[in-house]
């Protein structure tokens, strides 16, 4: 029985050591994965066009329409979003709305997934 206890204690100790942070990592310092994530997030923010650039490229009316359509989509009102895009004569936007949400099955979460059983 003592061999079993010794083995169990060794397994617990190994698990605790594996779960403990590495001794080389200091408090307040980022791990390699955290640094990579931070770099990628900052790079994405630098590459993303500003509102002014979007307005210069597409025009104020289309950017405003895109924002209104986006709000309707996130509220789960896809039909209204398509109708708004079609009424304004923006066929490409209406097609994109149809690709994003082909039916009224509920609001869309920020990650693009639908919440079932709502709306």
LONUVO-76825 format. One line per 5 residues: number of its first residue (from 0); their letters; for each residue z, x, y of N, C-alpha, C. Coordinates in pm, 1 decimal, padded with zeros to 6 digits, m for minus. Each point is the difference from the previous one (the first is absolute). Example, Ala and Ser with C-alpha at 12.3 -4.5 7.8 and 13.67 -1.06 7.14 Angstrom:
0 = as = 00780.0,01319.0,m00569.0,00000.0,m00089.0,00119.0,00000.0,00090.0,00120.0  m00072.0,m00035.0,00105.0,00006.0,00082.0,00119.0,00073.0,m00077.0,00109.0
This chain:
0 = xxxxx = 00000.0,00080.0,m00119.3,00000.0,m00080.0,00119.3,00000.0,00084.0,00125.4  00062.1,00114.1,m00003.4,00004.6,00083.2,00119.2,m00138.5,00054.3,00033.5  m00084.3,00020.5,m00100.4,m00136.7,00045.7,00025.9,m00077.4,m00109.2,00074.1  00024.9,m00124.9,m00036.1,m00065.5,m00111.6,00066.6,00046.1,m00009.9,00145.4  00129.7,00019.0,00022.8,00051.4,m00002.9,00136.3,m00055.4,00115.8,00081.7
5 = xxxxx = m00008.9,00116.3,m00059.9,m00054.3,00116.5,00069.2,m00146.0,m00023.7,00036.6  m00075.3,m00056.8,m00093.8,m00140.8,m00030.1,00027.1,m00013.1,m00103.3,00111.0  00083.7,m00106.2,m00002.6,m00004.4,m00103.8,00102.9,00036.6,00058.1,00136.1  00100.9,00086.3,00003.4,00040.5,00062.5,00126.2,m00111.9,00088.8,00053.5  m00066.2,00072.6,m00089.4,m00110.8,00086.4,00041.6,m00115.2,m00083.6,00053.9
10 = xxxxx = m00025.9,m00113.8,m00062.2,m00107.2,m00087.6,00046.7,00033.9,m00058.1,00136.5  00123.7,m00041.2,00020.7,00042.1,m00051.6,00129.6,m00011.1,00107.0,00107.6  00043.4,00120.7,m00033.4,m00006.8,00109.3,00096.4,m00145.1,00032.8,00034.6  m00087.0,00000.6,m00100.2,m00141.3,00028.8,00026.0,m00061.5,m00108.7,00087.7  00036.3,m00124.8,m00024.2,m00050.2,m00108.9,00082.7,00050.6,00008.9,00142.4
15 = xxxxx = 00125.3,00036.7,00014.9,00056.3,00013.4,00134.4,m00064.8,00114.6,00075.2  m00025.4,00108.6,m00068.2,m00064.5,00114.4,00065.1,m00143.8,m00032.5,00037.4  m00068.1,m00076.9,m00084.2,m00138.8,m00035.9,00029.9,m00006.3,m00095.0,00119.5  00100.5,m00086.4,00013.4,00000.1,m00096.0,00109.8,00048.6,00061.2,00131.1  00073.5,00109.6,m00008.9,00053.5,00063.4,00121.5,m00112.3,00069.6,00075.6
20 = xxxxx = 00007.8,00005.1,00133.1,m00102.8,00070.3,00075.7,00001.7,00149.3,m00030.0  m00113.9,00060.8,00014.3,m00011.3,00143.3,m00027.3,00089.4,00078.0,00095.8  00057.1,00108.4,m00048.3,00091.3,00079.2,00081.6,m00072.2,00065.4,00117.7  m00130.1,00027.6,m00017.4,m00075.8,00066.6,00105.5,m00030.5,m00093.8,00116.7  00002.2,m00131.0,m00025.6,m00030.7,m00095.8,00105.7,00122.9,m00018.6,00088.2
25 = xxxxx = m00018.8,00018.3,00127.4,00109.3,m00014.9,00093.9,00003.0,m00142.2,00054.1  00116.2,m00040.0,00045.2,00015.2,m00132.8,00057.5,m00079.7,m00006.0,00129.8  m00077.9,m00106.6,00018.1,m00078.4,m00016.9,00121.3,m00139.7,00058.6,m00007.7  m00030.0,00072.2,m00105.3,m00134.1,00056.6,m00015.6,m00082.9,m00093.7,m00085.4  m00128.3,m00008.0,00029.4,m00089.4,m00087.7,m00074.6,m00046.4,00068.0,m00128.0
30 = xxxxx = m00014.4,m00080.6,m00104.5,m00057.0,00052.8,m00123.2,m00150.3,00016.0,00020.3  m00064.7,00060.7,m00095.3,m00144.5,00019.2,00010.7,m00073.6,m00133.9,00004.1  00044.8,m00095.8,m00082.6,m00062.5,m00131.4,m00000.2,00019.0,m00073.0,00132.1  00118.6,00013.0,00058.7,00025.7,m00064.2,00128.9,m00085.0,00063.0,00110.0  m00015.5,00132.4,m00005.4,m00083.1,00068.1,00099.1,m00145.4,m00042.6,m00011.8
35 = xxxxx = m00049.0,m00013.2,m00122.9,m00137.6,m00043.4,m00022.6,m00020.6,m00141.1,00054.0  00095.1,m00089.6,m00031.6,m00010.1,m00137.5,00048.4,00001.0,m00004.4,00152.0  00086.5,00078.7,00062.6,00007.9,00003.0,00146.5,m00130.3,00050.9,00060.7  m00055.6,00106.4,m00059.3,m00125.5,00055.3,00050.0,m00112.3,m00102.4,m00011.5  m00008.9,m00067.2,m00115.2,m00106.8,m00098.8,m00019.7,00014.9,m00117.1,00096.1
40 = xxxxx = 00123.2,m00044.8,00024.7,00022.4,m00110.4,00093.2,m00041.6,00039.3,00142.3  00039.1,00121.0,00041.8,m00036.5,00046.0,00133.7,m00150.7,00018.6,00012.8  m00063.9,00049.6,m00104.6,m00145.5,00018.1,00001.0,m00070.0,m00135.4,00011.2  00049.8,m00099.0,m00071.8,m00058.3,m00134.0,00007.3,00014.7,m00057.2,00141.4  00115.0,00021.2,00061.0,00021.1,m00050.9,00135.3,m00091.6,00069.5,00100.4
45 = xxxxx = m00026.7,00127.5,m00020.5,m00089.4,00072.5,00091.9,m00143.9,m00047.3,m00014.1  m00042.1,m00031.4,m00123.3,m00139.1,m00041.3,m00022.7,m00026.5,m00144.1,00038.7  00103.6,m00083.0,00002.7,m00017.6,m00142.1,00029.8,m00042.3,m00017.0,00146.1  m00104.1,m00078.0,00024.8,m00044.3,m00018.0,00138.7,00102.1,m00080.6,00080.2  00007.0,00028.9,00127.5,00090.9,m00073.6,00087.5,m00062.8,m00134.6,00035.5
50 = xxxxx = 00079.3,m00087.0,00060.8,m00052.3,m00130.1,00041.6,m00113.0,00017.5,00100.1  00014.0,00096.1,00090.2,m00104.8,00022.1,00100.4,m00131.1,00043.3,m00065.1  00008.9,00087.0,m00100.5,m00121.4,00043.0,m00069.8,m00065.2,m00116.5,m00074.2  00082.0,m00084.5,m00061.0,m00055.3,m00116.6,m00068.9,m00069.7,m00093.6,00098.4  00062.8,m00021.7,00115.0,m00059.1,m00089.1,00100.3,m00129.5,00058.5,00054.7
55 = xxxxx = m00002.4,00132.2,00022.6,m00123.0,00063.8,00048.6,m00112.4,m00012.8,m00101.6  00033.7,00014.0,m00127.4,m00102.4,m00000.3,m00104.4,m00047.9,m00140.9,m00034.0  00095.4,m00094.9,m00016.5,m00036.2,m00134.2,m00045.9,m00000.9,m00105.8,00110.0  00066.5,00027.1,00109.6,00009.7,m00099.5,00107.1,00129.3,m00079.3,m00011.2  00049.7,m00044.2,00113.5,00128.3,m00069.4,00005.1,m00002.6,m00131.1,m00077.6
60 = xxxxx = m00109.1,m00074.5,00007.6,m00006.8,m00129.3,m00069.2,00014.2,00015.9,m00151.0  m00070.8,00097.5,m00056.4,00004.3,00016.5,m00146.1,00136.1,00052.5,m00045.8  00060.4,00091.2,00075.6,00132.3,00051.1,m00036.8,00102.9,m00113.2,00007.3  m00007.3,m00081.9,00105.0,00091.1,m00113.5,00012.8,m00018.8,m00097.9,m00115.3  m00123.8,m00028.0,m00036.6,m00029.6,m00089.5,m00111.8,00055.2,00057.6,m00130.7
65 = xxxxx = m00015.8,00130.1,m00018.2,00049.8,00063.9,m00121.8,00152.1,m00011.9,m00009.8  00068.4,00013.9,00112.0,00145.6,m00013.6,00000.0,00039.8,m00143.4,m00033.4  m00068.2,m00098.5,00058.7,00031.1,m00140.5,m00029.1,m00028.4,m00033.5,m00146.5  m00111.4,00049.7,m00052.3,m00034.2,m00023.9,m00140.4,00103.2,00066.7,m00090.5  00042.6,00120.3,00033.8,00100.2,00071.2,m00079.3,00130.6,m00078.5,m00006.1
70 = xxxxx = 00042.8,m00055.7,00111.7,00123.1,m00079.0,00000.8,m00013.4,m00123.6,m00088.6  m00115.0,m00064.8,00004.4,m00021.3,m00117.0,m00085.4,00002.5,00037.8,m00147.5  m00059.9,00112.7,m00033.8,m00002.3,00045.3,m00139.5,00141.8,00025.6,m00049.0  00079.6,00068.0,00079.6,00136.6,00032.7,m00041.7,00090.5,m00122.4,m00004.7  m00040.5,m00107.5,00064.2,00074.3,m00125.4,m00010.4,m00047.6,m00083.0,m00118.6
75 = xxxxx = m00103.4,00047.4,m00069.1,m00053.2,m00072.4,m00114.7,m00098.7,m00108.4,00038.0  m00048.4,00002.0,00122.2,m00094.1,m00101.9,00048.9,m00142.1,00057.6,m00001.4  m00046.2,00031.2,m00120.0,m00128.7,00067.9,m00017.5,m00117.6,m00086.2,00043.3  00005.7,m00127.4,m00030.4,m00110.1,m00089.1,00037.2,m00018.1,m00001.7,00151.5  00112.1,m00009.2,00072.7,m00006.9,00000.7,00146.3,m00052.7,00134.0,00052.2
80 = xxxxx = 00038.6,00108.5,m00066.9,m00047.6,00132.4,00040.6,m00151.6,00009.4,m00016.2  m00052.3,m00049.1,m00113.6,m00145.3,00000.8,m00022.3,m00071.8,m00087.3,00101.6  00058.1,m00117.0,00026.3,m00061.6,m00091.0,00096.8,m00003.3,00060.1,00139.4  00106.1,00069.6,00038.3,00003.5,00064.8,00130.6,m00108.5,00107.0,00009.6  m00011.7,00082.5,m00103.4,m00102.1,00104.9,00001.0,m00140.3,m00060.5,00001.3
85 = xxxxx = m00022.3,m00105.0,m00077.1,m00131.6,m00065.5,m00001.7,m00030.8,m00067.7,00132.8  00100.3,m00064.0,00060.6,m00021.1,m00069.2,00127.3,m00038.1,00097.3,00110.7  00051.7,00120.6,m00008.2,m00031.6,00101.6,00099.9,m00131.0,00072.2,m00032.0  m00060.1,m00032.5,m00115.4,m00127.2,00061.1,m00036.8,00012.9,00137.6,m00061.7  00116.8,00034.4,m00048.8,00022.3,00132.5,m00058.7,m00004.9,m00011.1,m00151.8
90 = xxxxx = m00121.7,00003.1,m00053.3,m00021.4,m00017.4,m00143.6,00068.0,00109.2,m00082.1  m00005.6,00124.6,00046.3,00062.6,00109.0,m00075.7,00150.7,m00018.9,m00011.9  00062.8,m00045.4,00107.9,00143.6,m00022.4,m00005.1,00032.6,m00115.0,m00094.6  m00080.9,m00105.9,00002.8,00022.4,m00113.2,m00089.8,m00014.8,00042.3,m00146.2  m00097.6,00085.0,m00028.6,m00016.7,00049.7,m00137.2,00118.4,00086.1,m00042.1
95 = xxxxx = 00050.3,00080.0,00091.9,00114.8,00085.5,m00030.5,00124.5,m00084.4,m00026.8  00017.4,m00106.5,00075.2,00112.8,m00090.3,m00023.7,m00011.4,m00059.7,m00139.0  m00119.9,m00037.0,m00036.8,m00022.0,m00058.3,m00132.1,00029.8,00100.3,m00111.2  m00030.5,00127.9,00022.9,00031.3,00102.7,m00100.0,00149.9,00022.2,m00010.7  00068.6,m00006.5,00113.1,00143.6,00026.9,m00000.3,00076.9,m00114.6,m00063.3
100 = xxxxx = m00032.7,m00121.0,00037.6,00074.7,m00114.1,m00053.2,m00097.1,m00112.9,m00033.6  m00048.0,m00005.8,m00122.4,m00098.2,m00099.6,m00038.1,00053.9,m00142.1,m00008.5  00131.4,m00018.7,00000.9,00056.0,m00134.3,m00006.6,00131.7,m00007.2,00072.8  00052.2,m00118.9,00014.9,00128.9,m00018.5,00065.7,00110.1,m00000.5,m00105.6  00038.7,00117.4,m00048.8,00101.4,00008.9,m00104.0,00131.3,00052.9,00054.9
105 = xxxxx = 00015.8,00008.5,00128.5,00127.1,00042.6,00057.2,m00017.2,00114.0,00097.4  00105.3,00028.1,00074.9,m00006.2,00108.9,00098.3,m00022.1,00135.4,m00067.2  m00057.6,00090.3,00074.3,m00025.8,00134.5,m00050.0,00108.4,00091.8,00052.9  00055.7,00082.2,m00088.0,00102.1,00095.4,00040.4,m00066.4,00117.3,00070.3  00078.1,00086.1,00067.9,m00062.0,00114.4,00068.9,m00081.8,00091.2,m00090.6
110 = xxxxx = 00029.5,00000.9,m00128.8,m00076.5,00084.2,m00091.7,m00122.0,m00070.2,m00055.5  m00026.4,m00121.9,00044.7,m00119.8,m00070.7,m00043.7,00019.7,m00086.8,m00122.5  00121.3,m00006.4,m00052.8,00024.3,m00083.3,m00117.6,00040.8,m00139.3,00043.7  m00034.9,m00095.7,m00079.5,00035.2,m00138.3,00030.1,00137.7,m00032.7,m00055.4  00072.2,m00082.2,00074.7,00128.5,m00049.7,m00048.2,m00025.7,m00132.6,m00067.8
115 = xxxx = 00029.9,m00010.9,m00124.5,m00027.0,m00121.5,m00077.1,00104.0,m00107.5,00032.1  m00043.5,m00122.4,m00005.8,00090.6,m00111.3,00014.9,00039.5,m00032.9,00142.3  m00061.7,00061.9,00097.6,00032.0,m00029.6,00139.7,m00123.9,m00051.3,00070.7  00023.2,m00066.4,00109.7,m00105.4,m00057.1,00085.8,m00071.6,m00100.6,m00075.2
